[in-house]
Amino acid sequence: MASEAAAETAAKPRGGKLCTICNAKRAALKRPKTLEQICKDCFYAVLEDEIHRVIVDNHLFKRGERVAIGASGGKDSTVLAYVMSELNRTHDYGLDLFLLSVDEGITGYRDDSLETVKRNEIQYGIPLKVISYKDLYGWTMDEIVKLIGLKNNCTFCGVFRRQALDRGASLLKVDKIVTGHNADDIAETVLLNILRGDIARLSRCTSIITGEDGPIPRCKPFKYTYEKEIVIYPF
């Protein structure tokens, strides 16, 4: 008995608290969503499993579907691309995945992000399609701003970007688009719509699938994922 106790003590890491999930490794972080003290391996496993459950419970995809990942090169879409690739492989969703990026033509803004997406294409083995405002509309965003000025330019860009994603998705012949909108984004949208008194948008902004009445629905696998956890995930 004494030798067993000694072996158990030796197996436990020295210093700090043990992970509350595996009770074997030293806790590396306090999870923002649950405040649990957990190790890195358990954090990765729990987060991926939660996203998988969201996908399955909400019937986001059907086997054999072609799915475009809206890839901006930012943290949310980069993590989304990796997680979708991993879950598609480990849980055998049977999806054909594509990265879809929009080049607005804003000097010094999108260049680095597009390089990140191109690296993601190689790292994750997901084909990439880049579609530009110049190709679609004959204008870059820089050229549009020169014409209309800075006032309301974000509104123009937002409309153009949504249309560009839809047109890019049509070119790829995909069935769905997935975006990296997380729980924090959705909460912010709810507050904005309340402040604006926009009841129509308020009723649909929390939906995990939008645009079902259109040609290509959009899904949010990160609907219940905290932004802080997305930031932690790559490290």
LOVOKOL-185149 format. One record per residue (C-alpha): residue number from 1; residue in three letters; x, y, z. Coordinates in Angstrom, 3 decimals. Each point is the difference from the previous one (the first is absolute). Layout:
BEGIN
  nr rest        u        v        w
 NUM  ala        X        Y        Z
...
This chain:
BEGIN
  nr rest        u        v        w
   1  met    0.000    0.000    0.000
   2  ala    2.802    2.382    0.893
   3  ser    1.773   -0.672   -3.293
   4  glu   -3.227    0.622   -1.947
   5  ala   -0.531    3.303    1.790
   6  ala    3.587    1.018   -0.696
   7  ala   -0.377   -0.878   -3.686
   8  glu   -3.217    2.019   -0.218
   9  thr    1.657    2.985    1.650
  10  ala    2.975   -0.234   -2.340
  11  ala   -2.293   -0.097   -3.030
  12  lys   -1.676    3.278    0.942
  13  pro    1.682    3.176   -1.269
  14  arg    1.630    2.134    2.674
  15  gly   -1.231    3.509    0.620
  16  gly   -3.330    1.526   -0.907
  17  lys   -3.457   -1.533   -0.190
  18  leu   -0.895   -3.114   -1.944
  19  cys   -2.331    0.144   -2.981
  20  thr   -3.580   -0.385    1.252
  21  ile   -0.878   -2.174   -3.004
  22  cys    2.815   -2.555   -0.331
  23  asn    1.372    0.444    3.558
  24  ala    3.410   -1.004   -1.333
  25  lys    1.697    2.993   -1.626
  26  arg    0.679    3.390    1.521
  27  ala   -2.660    2.594   -0.790
  28  ala    1.282    2.493   -2.562
  29  leu   -2.945    2.416   -0.141
  30  lys   -3.321    0.982    1.483
  31  arg   -2.575   -0.560   -2.684
  32  pro   -1.905    3.286   -0.625
  33  lys   -3.320   -1.731   -0.684
  34  thr   -0.168   -2.239    3.095
  35  leu    2.840    1.339    2.191
  36  glu    1.357   -3.571    0.262
  37  gln    3.725   -0.442    0.590
  38  ile    1.033   -2.309   -2.841
  39  cys    3.048   -1.150   -1.959
  40  lys    0.591    0.917   -3.638
  41  asp   -0.873   -3.455   -1.368
  42  cys   -3.346   -0.044    1.801
  43  phe   -0.736    3.566   -1.125
  44  tyr    0.530   -0.943   -3.658
  45  ala   -2.061   -3.179    0.359
  46  val   -2.892    1.645    1.847
  47  leu   -0.212    2.980   -2.360
  48  glu    0.066   -2.174   -3.118
  49  asp   -2.597   -2.350    1.478
  50  glu   -2.320    2.921    0.812
  51  ile    0.233    1.309   -3.568
  52  his   -0.628   -3.512   -1.321
  53  arg   -3.116   -0.267    2.193
  54  val   -1.262    3.358   -1.313
  55  ile    0.454   -1.227   -3.578
  56  val   -1.735   -3.325    0.637
  57  asp   -2.821    1.239    2.247
  58  asn   -0.920    2.794   -2.425
  59  his    0.348   -2.183   -3.126
  60  leu    2.249    2.585   -1.642
  61  phe    1.242   -2.311   -2.757
  62  lys   -0.919   -3.060   -2.002
  63  arg    2.485   -2.561   -1.197
  64  gly    1.405    0.791   -3.442
  65  glu   -0.698    3.751    0.176
  66  arg    2.444    2.555   -1.353
  67  val    0.758    2.599    2.658
  68  ala    1.820    3.331   -0.412
  69  ile    1.816    1.395    3.039
  70  gly   -0.081    3.802   -0.009
  71  ala    3.726    0.636    0.479
  72  ser    1.088    3.540    0.825
  73  gly    3.393   -0.970    1.413
  74  gly   -0.998    1.178    3.481
  75  lys    0.050   -2.095    3.179
  76  asp   -3.639   -1.169   -0.204
  77  ser    0.065   -1.215   -3.592
  78  thr    3.479   -1.523    0.368
  79  val   -1.069   -2.046    3.031
  80  leu   -3.286   -0.849   -1.755
  81  ala    1.863   -1.371   -3.023
  82  tyr    2.202   -2.191    2.188
  83  val   -2.840   -1.262    2.219
  84  met   -2.281   -0.740   -2.961
  85  ser    2.820   -1.912   -1.672
  86  glu    0.729   -2.004    3.181
  87  leu   -3.642   -0.779    0.797
  88  asn   -0.727   -0.951   -3.601
  89  arg    2.887   -2.470    0.187
  90  thr   -0.455   -1.403    3.519
  91  his   -3.802   -0.262   -0.100
  92  asp   -0.240   -0.873   -3.685
  93  tyr   -2.554    2.668   -0.965
  94  gly    0.706   -0.737   -3.655
  95  leu    0.146    3.689   -0.975
  96  asp    1.918    1.606   -2.845
  97  leu    1.562    3.098    1.557
  98  phe    1.179    3.172   -1.761
  99  leu    1.540    3.253    1.209
 100  leu   -1.711    3.075   -1.440
 101  ser    1.666    3.407    0.391
 102  val   -1.033    3.456   -1.180
 103  asp    2.616    2.537   -1.108
 104  glu   -1.595    3.412    0.428
 105  gly    2.932    1.799   -1.559
 106  ile    0.932    2.071    3.063
 107  thr    3.704    0.825   -0.072
 108  gly    1.843   -1.212    3.103
 109  tyr   -3.102   -1.593    1.542
 110  arg   -0.623   -3.347   -1.655
 111  asp    3.477   -0.906   -1.312
 112  asp    1.314   -1.653    3.194
 113  ser   -3.324   -1.734    0.653
 114  leu   -0.029   -1.544   -3.472
 115  glu    3.516   -1.323    0.590
 116  thr   -1.294   -1.665    3.180
 117  val   -2.859   -1.605   -1.926
 118  lys    2.421   -1.255   -2.657
 119  arg    2.068   -1.622    2.760
 120  asn   -3.185   -1.552    1.398
 121  glu   -0.701   -1.527   -3.413
 122  ile    3.341   -1.833    0.165
 123  gln   -0.103   -0.825    3.728
 124  tyr   -3.548   -1.371    0.064
 125  gly   -0.124   -1.376   -3.531
 126  ile   -3.178    1.944   -0.855
 127  pro   -0.360    1.521   -3.502
 128  leu   -0.131    3.819   -0.037
 129  lys   -2.063    2.341   -2.171
 130  val    0.744    3.737    0.184
 131  ile   -2.583    2.303   -1.527
 132  ser    0.617    3.737   -0.363
 133  tyr   -2.128    3.106   -0.225
 134  lys    1.984    0.934   -3.113
 135  asp   -0.990   -3.221   -1.783
 136  leu   -3.632    0.142    1.137
 137  tyr   -0.821    3.705   -0.163
 138  gly    2.809    1.496   -2.061
 139  trp    1.035    2.166    2.968
 140  thr    2.288   -0.492    3.006
 141  met   -1.164    1.372    3.350
 142  asp    2.788    2.588   -0.183
 143  glu   -1.415    1.218   -3.311
 144  ile   -3.532    0.105    1.413
 145  val    1.162    2.090    2.988
 146  lys    1.697    2.464   -2.341
 147  leu   -3.351    0.433   -1.749
 148  ile   -2.430    0.126    2.962
 149  gly    2.292    1.168    2.825
 150  leu    0.357   -1.526    3.464
 151  lys   -3.600    0.571    1.081
 152  asn   -1.991   -3.286    0.076
 153  asn    2.821   -1.868   -1.712
 154  cys   -0.272   -2.830    2.567
 155  thr   -3.670   -0.444   -0.917
 156  phe    0.877   -0.307   -3.687
 157  cys    2.815   -2.441    0.781
 158  gly   -2.223   -2.178    2.203
 159  val   -2.636   -0.340   -2.717
 160  phe    2.597   -0.716   -2.680
 161  arg    1.736   -2.547    2.226
 162  arg   -3.186   -1.972    0.690
 163  gln   -0.797   -0.063   -3.712
 164  ala    3.580   -1.031   -0.809
 165  leu   -0.205   -2.954    2.423
 166  asp   -3.264   -1.124   -1.592
 167  arg    1.400    0.293   -3.526
 168  gly    3.212   -1.767    0.969
 169  ala   -2.017   -2.777    1.610
 170  ser   -2.057   -0.321   -3.181
 171  leu    3.178   -0.347   -2.067
 172  leu    1.162   -2.776    2.331
 173  lys   -3.455   -1.616   -0.239
 174  val   -0.165   -0.436    3.767
 175  asp   -3.070   -0.907    2.039
 176  lys    0.861    2.037    3.099
 177  ile    2.289    2.782    1.220
 178  val    1.422   -0.146    3.529
 179  thr    1.205    3.144    1.754
 180  gly    2.047    0.590    3.145
 181  his   -2.653    2.035    1.845
 182  asn    0.362   -0.865    3.681
 183  ala   -2.107    0.458    3.158
 184  asp    1.461    3.473    0.634
 185  asp   -0.822    1.124   -3.564
 186  ile   -3.588   -1.177    0.343
 187  ala   -0.423    1.683    3.402
 188  glu    1.328    3.253   -1.477
 189  thr   -2.408   -0.262   -2.943
 190  val   -2.940   -0.570    2.373
 191  leu    0.893    3.143    1.985
 192  leu    0.410    2.096   -3.156
 193  asn   -3.370   -1.127   -1.348
 194  ile   -1.649    0.792    3.351
 195  leu    1.518    3.487    0.000
 196  arg   -1.109    0.549   -3.603
 197  gly   -3.463   -1.405    0.679
 198  asp    0.472   -2.350   -2.954
 199  ile   -2.530   -2.684    0.951
 200  ala    0.217   -1.826   -3.347
 201  arg    3.739   -0.573    0.296
 202  leu   -0.232   -0.694    3.724
 203  ser   -2.274   -2.962   -0.674
 204  arg    2.489   -1.678   -2.323
 205  cys    3.460    1.193    1.064
 206  thr    0.390   -2.817    2.547
 207  ser   -0.843   -2.757   -2.486
 208  ile    2.773   -2.524   -0.499
 209  ile   -1.036   -0.335   -3.663
 210  thr   -1.025    3.044   -2.026
 211  gly   -0.983    0.505   -3.634
 212  glu   -1.861   -3.304   -0.246
 213  asp   -2.481    1.698   -2.305
 214  gly    2.849    1.035   -2.312
 215  pro    2.258   -1.976   -2.323
 216  ile    2.804   -0.699    2.522
 217  pro   -0.654   -0.183    3.781
 218  arg    2.631    1.225    2.469
 219  cys    0.886   -1.902    3.169
 220  lys    1.730    1.020    3.243
 221  pro    1.725   -3.004    1.655
 222  phe    1.560    2.429    2.543
 223  lys   -3.381    1.345    1.188
 224  tyr    0.636   -1.154    3.585
 225  thr    3.802    0.397   -0.045
 226  tyr    1.533    2.847    1.999
 227  glu    2.393    2.317   -1.804
 228  lys    2.568   -0.370    2.797
 229  glu    0.085   -3.757   -0.555
 230  ile    0.513    0.453   -3.739
 231  val    2.977    2.242    0.815
 232  ile    1.438   -2.606    2.393
 233  tyr   -0.532   -2.968   -2.336
 234  pro    2.968    0.487   -2.392
 235  phe    2.544    0.187    2.848
